């Protein structure tokens, strides 16, 4: 069922029996399979693919180039950056399917930066932050910030809730003249 207040781009494909909540926007060239459930006030950007055994909570943003495979659950207020890769099979082989796909659970208010890779069967904790390009190989604790390949938890800053990240300054471009 598509809520009448949802906005579906004319170039998006939403299959029968998919559920789209109130005030959710689905942009062009997005494909949503039957059985998937998308909550209210979501923004599903262009070129997103959502399989049938996927649950997306309310106020979720999924940026372009993301595929949500069977078993993915995004709780409320989650942000998924562009080209984030979710996986659901630890040992993928062509034409050989597991009895059950392993899902990924992203808890409320978590954010995953662009280009991150999330391996199957993991949970990203409530309010956690996954840095852009990180490869997440184990569960991320609530409130943690993880970066790198493989992703590691950044230590919190003294006296605050922010996590201390190392800042690398890029070299200036050489003069061309």
Residue pairs with C-beta under 8 A, 6 or more apart in sequence:
1 19
1 20
2 8
2 14
2 18
2 19
2 20
3 20
3 21
3 22
3 23
3 24
3 40
5 22
5 23
6 20
6 21
6 22
6 23
6 24
6 25
6 26
7 23
7 24
7 25
7 26
8 14
8 20
8 26
9 26
9 27
9 28
9 30
10 28
11 28
11 29
12 26
12 27
12 28
12 29
12 30
12 31
12 32
13 30
13 31
13 32
14 20
14 26
14 32
15 31
15 32
15 33
15 34
16 34
17 34
17 35
18 32
18 33
18 34
18 35
18 36
18 37
18 38
18 50
18 52
19 36
19 37
19 38
20 26
20 32
20 38
21 38
21 39
21 40
21 41
21 42
21 58
22 40
22 41
23 40
23 41
24 38
24 39
24 40
24 41
24 42
24 43
24 44
25 42
25 43
25 44
26 32
26 38
26 44
27 44
27 45
27 46
27 48
27 64
28 46
29 46
29 47
30 44
30 45
30 46
30 47
30 48
30 49
30 50
31 48
31 49
31 50
32 38
32 44
32 50
33 50
33 51
33 52
34 52
35 52
35 53
36 50
36 51
36 52
36 53
36 54
36 55
36 56
36 68
37 54
37 55
37 56
38 44
38 50
38 56
38 60
39 56
39 57
39 58
39 59
39 60
39 76
40 58
40 59
41 58
41 59
42 56
42 58
42 59
42 60
42 61
42 62
43 60
43 61
43 62
44 50
44 56
44 62
45 61
45 62
45 63
45 64
45 66
45 82
46 64
47 64
47 65
48 62
48 64
48 65
48 66
48 67
48 68
49 66
49 67
49 68
50 56
50 67
50 68
51 67
51 68
51 69
51 70
51 72
52 70
53 70
53 71
53 101
53 103
54 68
54 69
54 70
54 71
54 72
54 73
55 72
55 73
55 74
56 62
56 68
56 74
57 74
57 75
57 76
57 77
57 78
57 108
58 76
58 77
59 76
59 77
60 74
60 76
60 77
60 78
60 79
60 80
61 78
61 79
61 80
62 68
62 74
62 80
63 80
63 81
63 82
63 83
63 84
63 114
64 82
64 83
65 82
65 83
66 80
66 82
66 83
66 84
66 85
66 86
67 85
67 86
68 74
68 86
69 86
69 87
69 88
69 101
70 88
70 101
70 103
71 88
71 101
71 102
71 103
71 104
71 120
72 86
72 88
72 103
72 104
72 106
73 103
73 104
73 105
73 106
74 80
74 106
75 105
75 106
75 107
75 108
75 110
75 126
76 108
76 109
77 108
77 109
78 106
78 107
78 108
78 109
78 110
78 111
78 112
79 110
79 111
79 112
80 106
80 112
81 111
81 112
81 113
81 114
81 115
81 116
81 132
82 114
82 115
83 114
83 115
84 112
84 113
84 114
84 115
84 116
84 117
84 118
85 115
85 116
85 117
85 118
86 104
86 118
87 104
87 117
87 118
87 119
87 120
88 101
88 102
88 103
88 104
88 120
89 98
89 101
89 102
89 120
90 102
90 119
90 120
90 121
91 98
101 120
102 120
102 121
103 120
103 121
104 118
104 120
104 121
104 122
104 123
104 124
105 122
105 123
105 124
106 112
106 123
106 124
107 123
107 124
107 125
107 126
107 127
107 128
107 142
108 126
108 127
109 126
109 127
110 124
110 125
110 126
110 127
110 128
110 129
110 130
110 140
111 128
111 129
111 130
112 118
112 124
112 130
113 129
113 130
113 131
113 132
113 133
113 134
114 132
114 133
115 132
115 133
116 130
116 131
116 132
116 133
116 134
116 135
116 136
116 151
117 134
117 135
117 136
118 124
118 130
118 136
119 135
119 136
119 137
122 136
122 137
122 138
122 139
122 140
123 139
123 140
124 130
124 136
124 139
124 140
125 139
125 140
125 141
125 142
125 143
125 144
126 142
126 143
127 142
127 143
128 140
128 141
128 142
128 143
128 144
128 145
128 146
129 144
129 145
129 146
129 163
130 136
130 140
130 145
130 146
130 147
130 151
131 145
131 146
131 147
131 148
131 151
131 165
133 149
134 146
134 147
134 148
134 149
134 151
135 148
135 149
135 150
135 151
136 146
136 150
136 151
137 150
137 151
138 150
138 151
140 146
140 151
140 153
141 153
143 161
144 153
144 154
144 163
145 153
145 154
145 163
145 165
146 152
146 153
146 154
147 154
147 165
154 163
154 164
154 165
155 163
155 164
156 162
156 163
156 164
157 163
157 164
